[in-house]
Amino acid sequence: MLRYLFSLVPGIVLFIAFYLSKSGEMNLLLRDFWRVSFLYLALALAVTPLIALVKKDAFAPYRRVFGVLAFLAALAHGTVYFDAEYTYQKTFFVLAHFKELDVASWVVALLVMAVLAITSNNFSVRLLKNFWKKLQSLTYPLFLIVALHIAFASRFDEFYMITIGALVFLRTLAYLREKPVSMGNTATKATRYRCVPCGWIYDEKYGDPDGGIAPGTRFEDIPDDWVCPVCGVGKSDFVPYEEAYEKNDTPAQVVETNLLNPTTLELVIETQEVFPVIPGQYGRVALRDRDGIFYRSYSVVEADGKRLTFCIKLTAGRGGYVLRSLKVGDSIAIEGIYGSFVLQKNTNPKVFIATGTGLSPIVNMMRSLPDAEKTLLFGVQDSGSLFYTDLLQNISKLTTHIFLSREEVPGYRHGRIDCMQFEFPKGTEFYLCGNPAMIEQVTSDLKAQGFDKIYHEIF
Ligand SMILES: Cc1cc2nc3c(=O)[nH]c(=O)nc-3n(C[C@H](O)[C@H](O)[C@H](O)COP(=O)(O)OP(=O)(O)OC[C@H]3O[C@@H](n4cnc5c(N)ncnc54)[C@H](O)[C@@H]3O)c2cc1C
């Protein structure tokens, strides 16, 4: 609610500005709903580049709010138009009007906006899955239709020019920041070198100022006593970046992408060889963008022969950016399976605690214990951020307690995960996965209760 109220501010400011500048010509003023609609659409399109520039995911929910407000303002614009027509012509629906390009473009824009506004909720995301993403990309042609409507109505003025200019500027800036064009000519000579043990990349462009290597220093000119700033190995453990990708990574193909909620992607890949996976372990996945190959760790939800399933939060970071556009059939690679966050081999009672996509390794672990009674405490922000609820119901002998930190919903616990609300038997083992704050809090609470078998993986 607060978000909606806050989002109303740009529209209200614009309205007051028009009102003052036109000394209260109410009819013209009301037609300016179209400007308000245009402004909100531009704001919705500005959210993605803004997130990329300021590195704050917090803006993301505003995209939907701006979209809905654009629709409402466009509806108001049309209502006022037809009301004015009625005043003069005493009929609302003059069919001839719909043949006029300005009216026709408004109708098309309004229909598209209505579809987008109606599907701007978590329920639609869950229902439409991947189709939802395709539907939302209608925003781009919509912006064009809205601009055409302005052109057909011969109303292009500085306001529209400035708004379009600002939007183009913002998106260009974000594009250049997100996807810097490689400075080095990697086809003839490598300018980046990868540390084989830890994966850190030495980029000649940036050097290693903390290690006394100035930006621009060629790899061969680095003194022999220099060491990797992350793991401390010497120069000889570095290999050219591109070559490293060819050598160490196993090619794989994307076979499924399922959007579980607006920011959670289930990714299924098929690798060229079978990777033995112990439940709880993660894969180091090689992703590629215009700036080259980079690696991200994702816990395996399920390993079935050559098929590996991951469940990934789509952040505004580099990995999130690439994963958002992955399609079935795309090439991907996996470097290997690692991790010591695995089940202890004993019959102690087991409690699993996860926040967000920290559920991924936990799901794999819990499914590998079909005969054991187990408990899961799972925390997310609100009911719209939930995923895998059906899957959890199908895990045998599992008791699940879901915590919603920012929403009160009957049937769920309200607040952050609080293990003090439970009495666990002596000797219980705990497996924690998710954000650092949860792991720190829960570990200290459990230790205060006298438990010491606590294993965790921090994302
Ligand atoms: C062992 C292990 C297992 C893991 N398993 C999983 C898993 O199963 N599922 C999962 O989702 N994650 C998992 N992670 C986390 C994952 O590896 C990544 O760290 C995480 O997805 C963020 O990577 P990224 O490239 O998307 O963001 P990065 O680019 O690494 O950025 C990190 C954070 O900074 C912020 N940020 C960075 N750049 C921008 C930008 N341009 N705009 C806005 N914000 C920005 C984002 O909020 C992002 O969350 C695991 C991590 C480890 C260590």
PDBQT file of the ligand as one rigid body, heavy atoms in Angstrom, charges set to zero:
ROOT
HETATM    1  C1  LIG A 501      28.078 -22.938  -2.221  1.00  0.00    +0.000 C 
HETATM    2  C2  LIG A 501      27.076 -21.990  -2.785  1.00  0.00    +0.000 A 
HETATM    3  C3  LIG A 501      25.883 -22.470  -3.290  1.00  0.00    +0.000 A 
HETATM    4  C4  LIG A 501      24.936 -21.589  -3.800  1.00  0.00    +0.000 A 
HETATM    5  N1  LIG A 501      23.745 -22.066  -4.270  1.00  0.00    +0.000 NA
HETATM    6  C5  LIG A 501      22.810 -21.205  -4.717  1.00  0.00    +0.000 A 
HETATM    7  C6  LIG A 501      21.538 -21.689  -5.155  1.00  0.00    +0.000 A 
HETATM    8  O1  LIG A 501      21.253 -22.872  -5.159  1.00  0.00    +0.000 OA
HETATM    9  N2  LIG A 501      20.625 -20.780  -5.569  1.00  0.00    +0.000 N 
HETATM   10  C7  LIG A 501      20.913 -19.435  -5.585  1.00  0.00    +0.000 A 
HETATM   11  O2  LIG A 501      20.049 -18.640  -5.963  1.00  0.00    +0.000 OA
HETATM   12  N3  LIG A 501      22.115 -18.949  -5.201  1.00  0.00    +0.000 NA
HETATM   13  C8  LIG A 501      23.070 -19.803  -4.776  1.00  0.00    +0.000 A 
HETATM   14  N4  LIG A 501      24.269 -19.323  -4.367  1.00  0.00    +0.000 N 
HETATM   15  C9  LIG A 501      24.566 -17.900  -4.578  1.00  0.00    +0.000 C 
HETATM   16  C10 LIG A 501      25.089 -17.697  -6.019  1.00  0.00    +0.000 C 
HETATM   17  O3  LIG A 501      26.274 -18.413  -6.220  1.00  0.00    +0.000 OA
HETATM   18  C11 LIG A 501      25.399 -16.234  -6.358  1.00  0.00    +0.000 C 
HETATM   19  O4  LIG A 501      26.294 -15.724  -5.420  1.00  0.00    +0.000 OA
HETATM   20  C12 LIG A 501      24.164 -15.377  -6.364  1.00  0.00    +0.000 C 
HETATM   21  O5  LIG A 501      23.214 -15.956  -7.220  1.00  0.00    +0.000 OA
HETATM   22  C13 LIG A 501      24.496 -13.973  -6.842  1.00  0.00    +0.000 C 
HETATM   23  O6  LIG A 501      25.159 -14.038  -8.078  1.00  0.00    +0.000 OA
HETATM   24  P1  LIG A 501      24.844 -12.991  -9.230  1.00  0.00    +0.000 P 
HETATM   25  O7  LIG A 501      25.869 -13.159 -10.297  1.00  0.00    +0.000 OA
HETATM   26  O8  LIG A 501      23.420 -13.084  -9.624  1.00  0.00    +0.000 OA
HETATM   27  O9  LIG A 501      25.088 -11.610  -8.487  1.00  0.00    +0.000 OA
HETATM   28  P2  LIG A 501      26.491 -10.893  -8.315  1.00  0.00    +0.000 P 
HETATM   29  O10 LIG A 501      26.834 -10.178  -9.576  1.00  0.00    +0.000 OA
HETATM   30  O11 LIG A 501      27.489 -11.829  -7.777  1.00  0.00    +0.000 OA
HETATM   31  O12 LIG A 501      26.082  -9.830  -7.237  1.00  0.00    +0.000 OA
HETATM   32  C14 LIG A 501      25.821 -10.200  -5.863  1.00  0.00    +0.000 C 
HETATM   33  C15 LIG A 501      24.664  -9.334  -5.353  1.00  0.00    +0.000 C 
HETATM   34  O13 LIG A 501      24.951  -7.970  -5.550  1.00  0.00    +0.000 OA
HETATM   35  C16 LIG A 501      23.845  -7.295  -6.102  1.00  0.00    +0.000 C 
HETATM   36  N5  LIG A 501      24.200  -6.757  -7.434  1.00  0.00    +0.000 N 
HETATM   37  C17 LIG A 501      25.323  -6.994  -8.123  1.00  0.00    +0.000 A 
HETATM   38  N6  LIG A 501      25.320  -6.365  -9.280  1.00  0.00    +0.000 NA
HETATM   39  C18 LIG A 501      24.171  -5.682  -9.338  1.00  0.00    +0.000 A 
HETATM   40  C19 LIG A 501      23.598  -4.829 -10.280  1.00  0.00    +0.000 A 
HETATM   41  N7  LIG A 501      24.189  -4.520 -11.424  1.00  0.00    +0.000 N 
HETATM   42  N8  LIG A 501      22.400  -4.328 -10.020  1.00  0.00    +0.000 NA
HETATM   43  C20 LIG A 501      21.785  -4.588  -8.871  1.00  0.00    +0.000 A 
HETATM   44  N9  LIG A 501      22.264  -5.389  -7.926  1.00  0.00    +0.000 NA
HETATM   45  C21 LIG A 501      23.450  -5.932  -8.155  1.00  0.00    +0.000 A 
HETATM   46  C22 LIG A 501      22.731  -8.276  -6.323  1.00  0.00    +0.000 C 
HETATM   47  O14 LIG A 501      21.711  -8.035  -5.383  1.00  0.00    +0.000 OA
HETATM   48  C23 LIG A 501      23.342  -9.615  -6.087  1.00  0.00    +0.000 C 
HETATM   49  O15 LIG A 501      22.505 -10.386  -5.260  1.00  0.00    +0.000 OA
HETATM   50  C24 LIG A 501      25.218 -20.193  -3.832  1.00  0.00    +0.000 A 
HETATM   51  C25 LIG A 501      26.423 -19.721  -3.342  1.00  0.00    +0.000 A 
HETATM   52  C26 LIG A 501      27.343 -20.588  -2.821  1.00  0.00    +0.000 A 
HETATM   53  C27 LIG A 501      28.627 -20.055  -2.290  1.00  0.00    +0.000 C 
ENDROOT
TORSDOF 0
